[in-house]
Amino acid sequence: MKTRHGLRYPFETPPAFGTTQEIAPGLLWLRLPLPMALDHVNAYALDDGDGWTLVDPGIDSKACRAALQQALDGPLSGKPVTRVIVTHYHPDHIGLAGWLQTRGAELWTTRTSWLFARMLCLDEQALPVPETVDFWRAAGMDPVLLEFRATERPFNFADCVHPLPLGFRNMAEGDVIRAGGRNWRVRIGHGHAPDHATLWSEDDGLILGGDQLLPSISANLGVYATEPMADPVAEWLESCRAFQPYATEDQLVLPGHKSPFYGLPLRLRQMIENHEGALERLRARLAERPHTATECFPVLFKREIGMAEYGLALVEAVAHLNHLYLRGEIGRENREGVWYWAPV
Ligand SMILES: [Zn+2]
């Protein structure tokens, strides 16, 4: 068993795309490719006897669909996917859910996840809407980049999420779901995505964590033009603390990315401390002089932010500033459409 940063990883190597790795009886781990810096997402297949429950079936790209098809024709052949469980509405998790629904599967997710995914699939835009451009400007996006992005087709759900047919089954806090020969308790988290479902086995200590419970990488906490005064950092910290009483050393967490791990009590502490540390560095930096959100990248991320990460960094910087602002610790001043943040 490998140990890194105090977490223990029982599986040395992840399964190749299109193949599976048995985690426990009736529970298989799959990897699906993503066309991003984070190049994979985990899916899990739970054996329900006469069919499979598939958790988080990846993004709707050619490569991802091919890898999933390879698994369906290979290790998962012999019975159909009868149910898809989606932890949260992000495209790398819900992308192929609608495709599996058209092939006979039922979709189970939280109501918020379903509404968000379906709304965003229908909200296709050829160019960013004015609210989005204003939001980017307000965050201090570089003017050259802003002009480029304002005239470019933006990220669209419809480009990477298969249309979701009508009909889903709601998963709510406290529900118990039977899948893969186990009873799973639904616990809802927030911050990375509103109403993110996690499933905690009541029989053997397995946890389907989605992006709420990730090892080694931190889930993005982002603010967007849809809800510009949101405080996902507060929601995330509250969720981490709410999970702490249920976390034990012998639980094996099956995350949405990276590898299954033991050590959830430590991981929850790390997740809280990571953001508290970032907020502390931010307070100190803003005390020196007012900053825009993008000017806070170096102090928040402690590394160079490349173009591939710029968008995620921007929404995360605004999230941390909003948190201090809504706590009354900092104020902001608008100069020609750009917010400058400083202690009050
Ligand atoms: Zn994800």
Residues whose N, C-alpha, C, O or C-beta is under 5 A from the ligand:
A	BS01	ZN	D92 D211 G256
